[in-house]
Amino acid sequence: MLWFSLTASPVPSPSPGFDEDLVTPGIWGFVITFAVIIAVVLLIIDMVRRMRRVTYRAQVQQQLAAEAADETVPATDR
């Protein structure tokens, strides 16, 4: 019990005339938030494009490997 009373920090009360409803991040808060959202959207678009490119390259490599395997099989075994 003594420990809690020694470590408890006082809770400050708001100054008189302070309206908590008027506290906003301001225009800069909205501008920075909007910029971060735009950056994230652009990064997601770029990531999706790169993932598609990797998938298409893997498909092309599989097709080329399959065609190369077909060409190495002798004509009598087909």
C-alpha beads as a LAMMPS data file, in Angstrom:
LAMMPS data file: protein, C-alpha beads

78 atoms
77 bonds

1 atom types
1 bond types

-500.0 500.0 xlo xhi
-500.0 500.0 ylo yhi
-500.0 500.0 zlo zhi

Masses

1 110.0

Atoms # bond

1 1 1 0.000 0.000 0.000
2 1 1 2.828 2.355 0.879
3 1 1 4.558 1.553 -2.421
4 1 1 1.536 2.659 -4.466
5 1 1 1.180 5.896 -2.564
6 1 1 4.876 6.708 -3.104
7 1 1 4.936 5.865 -6.827
8 1 1 1.587 7.354 -7.786
9 1 1 1.976 10.435 -9.912
10 1 1 -0.556 13.237 -9.611
11 1 1 -2.974 13.629 -12.502
12 1 1 -2.907 17.186 -13.807
13 1 1 -6.234 18.879 -14.280
14 1 1 -6.855 20.963 -17.404
15 1 1 -6.459 24.685 -17.044
16 1 1 -9.665 26.693 -16.734
17 1 1 -11.068 27.802 -20.063
18 1 1 -9.504 24.877 -21.933
19 1 1 -12.014 23.284 -24.322
20 1 1 -11.026 19.707 -25.220
21 1 1 -13.321 19.770 -28.257
22 1 1 -11.246 22.496 -29.924
23 1 1 -7.989 20.516 -29.930
24 1 1 -7.305 19.334 -33.478
25 1 1 -4.188 18.304 -35.383
26 1 1 -4.599 21.310 -37.634
27 1 1 -4.108 21.570 -41.372
28 1 1 -0.537 20.238 -41.218
29 1 1 -1.702 17.080 -39.470
30 1 1 -4.189 16.408 -42.240
31 1 1 -1.668 17.244 -44.992
32 1 1 0.955 14.906 -43.537
33 1 1 -1.601 12.136 -43.013
34 1 1 -2.804 12.530 -46.603
35 1 1 0.805 12.401 -47.877
36 1 1 1.463 9.196 -45.940
37 1 1 -1.720 7.638 -47.352
38 1 1 -0.706 8.558 -50.912
39 1 1 2.797 7.118 -50.354
40 1 1 1.354 3.851 -49.018
41 1 1 -1.068 3.516 -51.940
42 1 1 1.748 4.102 -54.441
43 1 1 3.938 1.540 -52.693
44 1 1 1.136 -1.028 -52.775
45 1 1 0.562 -0.421 -56.496
46 1 1 4.295 -0.827 -57.169
47 1 1 4.437 -4.022 -55.092
48 1 1 1.496 -5.554 -56.962
49 1 1 3.131 -4.705 -60.296
50 1 1 6.416 -6.300 -59.223
51 1 1 4.667 -9.432 -57.936
52 1 1 2.852 -9.837 -61.253
53 1 1 6.130 -9.453 -63.117
54 1 1 7.770 -12.155 -60.974
55 1 1 4.803 -14.470 -61.518
56 1 1 4.857 -13.965 -65.294
57 1 1 8.600 -14.583 -65.453
58 1 1 8.192 -17.813 -63.475
59 1 1 5.447 -18.957 -65.863
60 1 1 7.607 -18.181 -68.904
61 1 1 10.544 -20.062 -67.404
62 1 1 8.316 -23.075 -66.743
63 1 1 7.052 -22.996 -70.331
64 1 1 10.589 -22.747 -71.698
65 1 1 11.717 -25.610 -69.479
66 1 1 8.777 -27.726 -70.655
67 1 1 9.551 -26.944 -74.303
68 1 1 13.229 -27.739 -73.763
69 1 1 12.269 -31.057 -72.145
70 1 1 10.040 -31.887 -75.132
71 1 1 12.846 -31.127 -77.583
72 1 1 15.339 -33.393 -75.759
73 1 1 13.001 -36.400 -75.958
74 1 1 13.862 -38.504 -79.034
75 1 1 11.247 -38.664 -81.788
76 1 1 10.755 -42.429 -81.335
77 1 1 9.633 -42.031 -77.731
78 1 1 6.899 -39.506 -78.500

Bonds

1 1 1 2
2 1 2 3
3 1 3 4
4 1 4 5
5 1 5 6
6 1 6 7
7 1 7 8
8 1 8 9
9 1 9 10
10 1 10 11
11 1 11 12
12 1 12 13
13 1 13 14
14 1 14 15
15 1 15 16
16 1 16 17
17 1 17 18
18 1 18 19
19 1 19 20
20 1 20 21
21 1 21 22
22 1 22 23
23 1 23 24
24 1 24 25
25 1 25 26
26 1 26 27
27 1 27 28
28 1 28 29
29 1 29 30
30 1 30 31
31 1 31 32
32 1 32 33
33 1 33 34
34 1 34 35
35 1 35 36
36 1 36 37
37 1 37 38
38 1 38 39
39 1 39 40
40 1 40 41
41 1 41 42
42 1 42 43
43 1 43 44
44 1 44 45
45 1 45 46
46 1 46 47
47 1 47 48
48 1 48 49
49 1 49 50
50 1 50 51
51 1 51 52
52 1 52 53
53 1 53 54
54 1 54 55
55 1 55 56
56 1 56 57
57 1 57 58
58 1 58 59
59 1 59 60
60 1 60 61
61 1 61 62
62 1 62 63
63 1 63 64
64 1 64 65
65 1 65 66
66 1 66 67
67 1 67 68
68 1 68 69
69 1 69 70
70 1 70 71
71 1 71 72
72 1 72 73
73 1 73 74
74 1 74 75
75 1 75 76
76 1 76 77
77 1 77 78
